[in-house]
Amino acid sequence: MNEKQLMSTGQVADMTGIAAGTLSNYRHRKIGPRYYKAGRKCLYSRQDVEAWLNHSVVETADSLKIKAE
C-alpha cells in the first residue's frame, strides 16, 4: 500500500464535492468508494475514489452522439 495515496474523509469531500456527512452515510450503508479503517479514522485510496467515480458515469443522449461522430 506504500504507493497508494491515502486521503481523509475531508480530502475526499473536497476532491469530489460530496459532503463529509454524505460519505459517512455511504459508509454506514455500505455504498460509495472503498475505504480503510485505521482505528477510528476512515481513509480512502485516491485510486479507489477515482475508480468509483468513473464507474458512476451516466451517459447522456448528447454524450452518445459525440461518441458516434
C-alpha positions as CSV (number, residue, x, y, z in Angstrom):
1,M,0.0,0.0,0.0
2,N,3.1,2.3,0.0
3,E,2.3,3.6,-3.5
4,K,-1.3,4.4,-2.7
5,Q,-2.1,7.9,-1.7
6,L,-4.5,7.7,1.3
7,M,-6.9,10.5,1.9
8,S,-9.1,11.5,4.8
9,T,-12.9,11.9,4.5
10,G,-12.4,15.7,4.4
11,Q,-10.0,15.4,1.5
12,V,-12.3,13.1,-0.4
13,A,-15.1,15.6,0.2
14,D,-13.0,18.4,-1.2
15,M,-12.0,16.3,-4.2
16,T,-15.5,15.1,-5.1
17,G,-17.7,17.8,-3.8
18,I,-19.6,15.2,-1.8
19,A,-20.2,16.3,1.8
20,A,-18.2,14.5,4.5
21,G,-21.6,13.7,6.2
22,T,-22.8,12.0,3.0
23,L,-19.6,10.0,2.8
24,S,-20.2,8.9,6.4
25,N,-23.7,7.9,5.5
26,Y,-22.4,5.9,2.5
27,R,-20.0,4.0,4.8
28,H,-22.9,3.2,7.1
29,R,-25.0,2.0,4.2
30,K,-22.0,0.0,2.7
31,I,-22.1,2.0,-0.6
32,G,-19.7,4.5,-2.1
33,P,-15.9,4.2,-2.5
34,R,-13.9,1.5,-0.7
35,Y,-12.2,2.7,2.5
36,Y,-9.8,1.6,5.1
37,K,-10.3,1.7,8.8
38,A,-7.3,2.8,10.9
39,G,-8.6,2.9,14.5
40,R,-11.3,5.5,14.4
41,K,-10.1,7.0,11.1
42,C,-11.5,6.2,7.7
43,L,-9.0,6.5,4.9
44,Y,-9.6,6.3,1.2
45,S,-7.2,5.4,-1.6
46,R,-7.2,8.0,-4.4
47,Q,-7.3,5.2,-6.9
48,D,-10.4,3.7,-5.3
49,V,-12.2,7.0,-5.2
50,E,-11.3,7.7,-8.9
51,A,-12.4,4.2,-9.9
52,W,-15.7,4.6,-8.0
53,L,-16.3,8.0,-9.7
54,N,-15.5,6.5,-13.2
55,H,-17.9,3.6,-12.5
56,S,-20.7,6.1,-11.7
57,V,-20.7,7.9,-15.0
58,V,-24.1,8.3,-16.6
59,E,-24.2,8.5,-20.4
60,T,-26.5,11.2,-21.8
61,A,-28.0,11.4,-25.2
62,D,-25.6,14.2,-26.1
63,S,-22.5,12.2,-25.0
64,L,-23.6,9.2,-27.0
65,K,-24.0,11.4,-30.1
66,I,-20.4,12.7,-29.6
67,K,-19.1,9.2,-29.3
68,A,-20.9,8.2,-32.5
69,E,-19.4,11.0,-34.6
